[in-house]
Amino acid sequence: MIKVPNESHFRRQNTTLRRQLNVLFGEELLHAVLDEILDCDFPDWACLASVIGAKMLASDTRVLAVSGSQGSGKSTFADVLVKTLEATGARAAALSIDDFYLTQAARIALSESVHPLLRTRGVPGTHDAELLLETLLAHRSGRRIRVPRFDKGRDDRQGEVTLEVDFLVLEGWCVGVEAEAAGALTNPVNALERDEDSDAVWRHWVNAQVRRYTPSWRAVDYWVQLRAPSFTQVYEWRAEQEQTLRSEEQMSPPELQRFIQHYERLTRHLWSAPPHAPGLVVNLDANHVVSEITLV
């Protein structure tokens, strides 16, 4: 579970965040939202969402993307931003790339025809990238959209919802990822790749699939890119989330370590690649407190 800073923490420790937002967006805008956010459970996110929401309302932004590793707080931030926009009377919705996972049957077929590691959902190639693009473009044209819903407990799709909104907030761990150079795929980055993808078939296939997502990234107007302090921290954050599950649903430490390794390569690649623009790069400390913001 995300560690929540209290009000005194926000007043004492978030001087950096407020100072940087003041420089980036202006004192008047920042001052207008501060009084409303100090009672919020997630004051860092509320502060950031209030400023970004105001900028979205004053611009032609229709789609905002939130990219961040597992446990970074991307879903929480997306929800806070949606509530911030809705409080103004705007229609907004958060859209997770997870909802575009292929069906369980389709992923089983991929695991049998391409590589066994594709049985685990999450990496590029396990989503319906074409449906994602179709959905974003339909929204941009002002049409009502139909969005699938994915039940992680069942590991399969379960129905769909219809949305007609002014703003979409797309979030996901691999949102914004671009393909790596072929030469970068040679050496494994962890034990999973070394032991279960020794011939590099899985990572080459996944890398090729990344290109199918690029048109969707072009449909994004503004980016918020969350950065964890290290990949070790990603594992620790994900382990904290695991503790919130029922005991029978929790992974053991070795199982969780293996699971996280599916996403390590592209997470590190996202961190090292040039950030998408226009938008923000938001660096986080181990407690999910914003330590630095960069405008790109």
KEKENU-572663 format. One record per residue (C-alpha): chain; x, y, z. Coordinates in Angstrom, 3 decimals. Layout:
! KEKENU-572663
[node A,[X,Y,Z]]
...
This chain:
! KEKENU-572663
[node A,[0.000,0.000,0.000]]
[node A,[1.213,3.500,-0.826]]
[node A,[2.570,5.362,2.175]]
[node A,[0.509,8.517,2.557]]
[node A,[2.189,11.721,3.784]]
[node A,[0.131,13.651,6.320]]
[node A,[-0.561,17.378,6.255]]
[node A,[2.397,18.351,8.428]]
[node A,[4.644,16.245,6.208]]
[node A,[3.289,18.017,3.152]]
[node A,[3.841,21.461,4.633]]
[node A,[7.334,20.573,5.850]]
[node A,[8.699,18.290,3.130]]
[node A,[6.870,19.410,0.005]]
[node A,[8.535,22.786,-0.261]]
[node A,[10.429,21.427,-3.260]]
[node A,[7.262,20.312,-5.031]]
[node A,[5.469,23.602,-4.474]]
[node A,[8.510,25.641,-5.477]]
[node A,[8.942,23.671,-8.699]]
[node A,[5.245,23.868,-9.588]]
[node A,[5.379,27.589,-8.936]]
[node A,[8.266,27.953,-11.384]]
[node A,[6.664,25.694,-13.987]]
[node A,[3.076,26.889,-13.861]]
[node A,[2.944,30.197,-11.992]]
[node A,[2.288,31.339,-8.440]]
[node A,[-1.329,32.394,-9.023]]
[node A,[-2.431,28.990,-10.290]]
[node A,[-0.596,27.110,-7.559]]
[node A,[-1.924,29.345,-4.771]]
[node A,[-5.489,28.823,-5.989]]
[node A,[-5.349,25.073,-5.371]]
[node A,[-3.210,24.701,-2.238]]
[node A,[-5.976,25.391,0.292]]
[node A,[-8.103,22.605,-1.168]]
[node A,[-5.521,19.830,-1.176]]
[node A,[-3.961,19.738,2.258]]
[node A,[-6.786,17.571,3.640]]
[node A,[-6.424,15.075,0.797]]
[node A,[-5.055,11.575,1.465]]
[node A,[-2.559,12.033,-1.384]]
[node A,[-1.485,15.690,-1.195]]
[node A,[1.417,15.325,-3.649]]
[node A,[-0.895,13.843,-6.268]]
[node A,[-3.653,16.337,-5.469]]
[node A,[-1.293,19.286,-5.861]]
[node A,[0.031,17.986,-9.152]]
[node A,[-3.429,17.006,-10.426]]
[node A,[-4.920,20.404,-9.579]]
[node A,[-2.277,22.249,-11.539]]
[node A,[-2.319,19.846,-14.491]]
[node A,[-6.112,19.749,-14.496]]
[node A,[-6.262,23.529,-14.731]]
[node A,[-3.844,23.453,-17.660]]
[node A,[-5.912,20.724,-19.389]]
[node A,[-9.108,22.739,-19.039]]
[node A,[-7.404,25.771,-20.559]]
[node A,[-5.941,23.879,-23.537]]
[node A,[-6.835,21.419,-26.266]]
[node A,[-5.670,18.422,-24.224]]
[node A,[-8.035,15.495,-24.794]]
[node A,[-5.785,12.574,-23.831]]
[node A,[-3.249,12.622,-20.994]]
[node A,[-0.983,9.636,-20.376]]
[node A,[0.455,8.549,-17.032]]
[node A,[3.425,6.210,-17.313]]
[node A,[5.001,4.552,-14.304]]
[node A,[6.338,1.263,-13.011]]
[node A,[4.390,-1.178,-10.873]]
[node A,[3.629,0.354,-7.506]]
[node A,[4.551,3.895,-8.541]]
[node A,[1.080,5.275,-7.874]]
[node A,[0.068,5.832,-11.494]]
[node A,[-3.459,4.455,-11.024]]
[node A,[-3.926,6.544,-7.888]]
[node A,[-2.713,9.677,-9.653]]
[node A,[-4.981,8.985,-12.645]]
[node A,[-7.981,8.651,-10.299]]
[node A,[-7.080,11.861,-8.446]]
[node A,[-6.746,13.741,-11.739]]
[node A,[-10.123,12.440,-12.957]]
[node A,[-11.808,13.539,-9.713]]
[node A,[-10.108,16.925,-10.004]]
[node A,[-11.477,17.411,-13.525]]
[node A,[-14.936,16.148,-12.559]]
[node A,[-15.076,18.633,-9.685]]
[node A,[-15.076,21.413,-12.304]]
[node A,[-18.028,19.865,-14.131]]
[node A,[-15.920,18.284,-16.864]]
[node A,[-16.505,14.699,-17.940]]
[node A,[-13.386,12.605,-17.430]]
[node A,[-12.414,8.952,-17.130]]
[node A,[-9.305,6.939,-16.391]]
[node A,[-8.389,4.263,-18.896]]
[node A,[-5.937,1.514,-17.966]]
[node A,[-3.921,-0.220,-20.630]]
[node A,[-4.592,-3.353,-18.565]]
[node A,[-8.196,-3.315,-19.794]]
[node A,[-6.906,-3.970,-23.299]]
[node A,[-5.269,-7.293,-22.429]]
[node A,[-5.928,-10.076,-24.871]]
[node A,[-8.296,-12.757,-23.692]]
[node A,[-6.865,-15.614,-21.681]]
[node A,[-7.421,-17.980,-24.620]]
[node A,[-5.481,-15.675,-26.961]]
[node A,[-2.544,-15.442,-24.540]]
[node A,[-2.471,-19.187,-24.052]]
[node A,[-2.328,-19.559,-27.833]]
[node A,[0.623,-17.127,-27.959]]
[node A,[2.413,-19.038,-25.203]]
[node A,[2.081,-22.204,-27.255]]
[node A,[2.941,-20.744,-30.662]]
[node A,[5.581,-18.121,-29.770]]
[node A,[7.009,-18.521,-26.251]]
[node A,[5.794,-19.874,-22.873]]
[node A,[6.536,-16.558,-21.128]]
[node A,[3.635,-14.978,-23.033]]
[node A,[1.254,-16.831,-20.745]]
[node A,[1.955,-14.011,-18.260]]
[node A,[0.062,-10.865,-19.186]]
[node A,[1.621,-7.412,-19.187]]
[node A,[4.360,-7.107,-21.792]]
[node A,[3.736,-5.518,-25.196]]
[node A,[2.050,-8.055,-27.433]]
[node A,[-0.359,-9.207,-24.717]]
[node A,[-2.699,-6.239,-25.354]]
[node A,[-5.025,-5.480,-28.252]]
[node A,[-2.954,-2.537,-29.495]]
[node A,[-5.259,-1.894,-32.441]]
[node A,[-8.321,-1.630,-30.183]]
[node A,[-6.433,0.782,-27.934]]
[node A,[-5.636,3.036,-30.898]]
[node A,[-9.194,2.798,-32.208]]
[node A,[-10.520,3.820,-28.785]]
[node A,[-8.203,6.821,-28.441]]
[node A,[-8.968,8.070,-31.951]]
[node A,[-12.710,7.675,-31.434]]
[node A,[-12.457,9.762,-28.268]]
[node A,[-10.388,12.411,-30.025]]
[node A,[-13.063,12.710,-32.705]]
[node A,[-15.733,13.311,-30.058]]
[node A,[-17.433,9.938,-30.345]]
[node A,[-18.731,7.718,-27.584]]
[node A,[-16.283,4.897,-26.865]]
[node A,[-16.737,1.299,-25.751]]
[node A,[-13.981,0.079,-23.467]]
[node A,[-13.358,-3.537,-22.416]]
[node A,[-12.907,-4.357,-18.751]]
[node A,[-10.369,-6.917,-17.552]]
[node A,[-10.898,-9.008,-14.412]]
[node A,[-7.447,-9.805,-13.008]]
[node A,[-8.934,-12.310,-10.586]]
[node A,[-10.323,-14.328,-13.492]]
[node A,[-7.374,-13.401,-15.723]]
[node A,[-9.785,-12.630,-18.543]]
[node A,[-11.977,-9.949,-20.032]]
[node A,[-15.336,-9.332,-18.436]]
[node A,[-17.743,-7.104,-20.281]]
[node A,[-17.269,-3.524,-21.396]]
[node A,[-18.363,-0.020,-20.516]]
[node A,[-19.481,2.880,-22.685]]
[node A,[-17.918,6.285,-22.077]]
[node A,[-18.659,9.721,-23.453]]
[node A,[-16.202,12.115,-21.850]]
[node A,[-14.231,15.285,-22.460]]
[node A,[-10.929,13.957,-21.114]]
[node A,[-9.270,10.549,-21.031]]
[node A,[-6.418,9.711,-18.667]]
[node A,[-4.549,6.662,-19.979]]
[node A,[-2.311,4.913,-17.464]]
[node A,[-0.039,1.892,-17.560]]
[node A,[3.436,0.635,-16.803]]
[node A,[4.465,0.399,-20.478]]
[node A,[2.591,3.451,-21.749]]
[node A,[5.019,5.405,-23.912]]
[node A,[7.550,2.622,-24.390]]
[node A,[9.515,2.535,-27.648]]
[node A,[11.396,-0.372,-29.192]]
[node A,[14.973,-1.021,-28.155]]
[node A,[17.828,-1.331,-30.625]]
[node A,[18.300,-4.971,-31.615]]
[node A,[21.807,-5.050,-30.181]]
[node A,[20.479,-4.162,-26.735]]
[node A,[18.550,-7.442,-26.584]]
[node A,[21.559,-9.746,-26.691]]
[node A,[22.446,-9.869,-23.015]]
[node A,[19.803,-10.859,-20.447]]
[node A,[19.001,-8.282,-17.773]]
[node A,[17.922,-10.758,-15.083]]
[node A,[17.546,-14.422,-14.160]]
[node A,[14.224,-14.786,-15.970]]
[node A,[15.742,-13.802,-19.292]]
[node A,[18.892,-15.834,-18.643]]
[node A,[17.116,-19.039,-17.643]]
[node A,[13.766,-18.921,-19.447]]
[node A,[14.636,-16.896,-22.557]]
[node A,[18.199,-18.038,-23.189]]
[node A,[17.738,-17.841,-26.978]]
[node A,[16.199,-14.325,-26.679]]
[node A,[13.092,-15.338,-28.661]]
[node A,[10.677,-13.815,-26.127]]
[node A,[12.411,-10.463,-25.780]]
[node A,[12.900,-10.084,-29.544]]
[node A,[9.219,-10.844,-30.124]]
[node A,[8.096,-8.410,-27.429]]
[node A,[10.386,-5.717,-28.818]]
[node A,[8.861,-6.164,-32.280]]
[node A,[5.370,-5.810,-30.803]]
[node A,[6.249,-2.468,-29.213]]
[node A,[6.051,-0.831,-32.636]]
[node A,[2.322,-1.640,-32.794]]
[node A,[1.753,0.678,-29.824]]
[node A,[3.548,3.725,-31.223]]
[node A,[0.485,5.114,-33.091]]
[node A,[-1.397,5.182,-29.775]]
[node A,[1.389,7.216,-28.158]]
[node A,[0.979,9.758,-30.963]]
[node A,[-2.659,10.204,-29.903]]
[node A,[-1.534,11.514,-26.481]]
[node A,[-1.543,15.275,-25.913]]
[node A,[0.307,15.468,-22.589]]
[node A,[2.503,13.130,-20.553]]
[node A,[3.119,12.565,-16.853]]
[node A,[6.054,10.181,-16.501]]
[node A,[6.669,8.819,-12.995]]
[node A,[10.185,7.696,-12.106]]
[node A,[11.004,5.363,-9.220]]
[node A,[14.361,5.817,-7.456]]
[node A,[15.503,2.309,-8.492]]
[node A,[14.224,-1.004,-9.769]]
[node A,[14.798,-2.454,-6.311]]
[node A,[12.242,0.063,-5.104]]
[node A,[9.793,-1.152,-7.763]]
[node A,[9.997,-4.635,-6.284]]
[node A,[9.509,-3.292,-2.755]]
[node A,[6.483,-1.223,-3.786]]
[node A,[4.962,-4.227,-5.538]]
[node A,[5.626,-6.354,-2.451]]
[node A,[3.747,-3.775,-0.346]]
[node A,[0.788,-4.030,-2.715]]
[node A,[0.910,-7.813,-2.425]]
[node A,[0.361,-7.549,1.327]]
[node A,[-3.024,-5.931,0.733]]
[node A,[-4.321,-9.063,-1.027]]
[node A,[-5.972,-12.010,0.634]]
[node A,[-3.405,-14.554,1.792]]
[node A,[-4.496,-17.131,-0.778]]
[node A,[-3.952,-14.575,-3.571]]
[node A,[-0.474,-13.452,-2.523]]
[node A,[2.651,-14.533,-4.354]]
[node A,[5.609,-15.864,-2.412]]
[node A,[8.791,-13.728,-2.533]]
[node A,[10.386,-15.977,-5.214]]
[node A,[7.178,-15.891,-7.272]]
[node A,[6.970,-12.118,-6.989]]
[node A,[10.640,-11.730,-7.933]]
[node A,[10.099,-13.803,-11.074]]
[node A,[6.896,-11.918,-11.902]]
[node A,[8.517,-8.484,-11.660]]
[node A,[11.394,-9.601,-13.880]]
[node A,[8.987,-9.857,-16.838]]
[node A,[8.850,-6.047,-16.820]]
[node A,[12.362,-5.080,-15.781]]
[node A,[13.897,-4.666,-19.227]]
[node A,[11.312,-2.278,-20.601]]
[node A,[10.921,-0.391,-17.322]]
[node A,[14.632,0.395,-17.322]]
[node A,[14.457,1.251,-21.024]]
[node A,[11.631,3.715,-20.356]]
[node A,[13.694,5.408,-17.660]]
[node A,[16.756,5.767,-19.880]]
[node A,[14.959,6.831,-23.076]]
[node A,[14.222,10.488,-23.855]]
[node A,[10.913,11.410,-22.193]]
[node A,[7.827,12.120,-24.237]]
[node A,[6.830,15.734,-24.709]]
[node A,[5.019,17.849,-23.891]]
[node A,[4.712,16.827,-20.287]]
[node A,[6.405,16.271,-16.972]]
[node A,[8.945,13.832,-15.591]]
[node A,[8.129,13.287,-11.908]]
[node A,[10.854,11.728,-9.761]]
[node A,[9.677,9.950,-6.618]]
[node A,[11.443,8.955,-3.435]]
[node A,[10.951,5.636,-1.647]]
[node A,[7.820,6.945,0.125]]
[node A,[6.105,8.102,-3.084]]
[node A,[6.886,11.712,-2.247]]
[node A,[7.685,13.884,-5.265]]
[node A,[11.345,14.829,-5.132]]
[node A,[11.778,16.591,-8.471]]
[node A,[9.724,17.642,-11.481]]
[node A,[11.109,18.348,-14.943]]
[node A,[9.116,20.039,-17.695]]
[node A,[9.715,18.460,-21.127]]
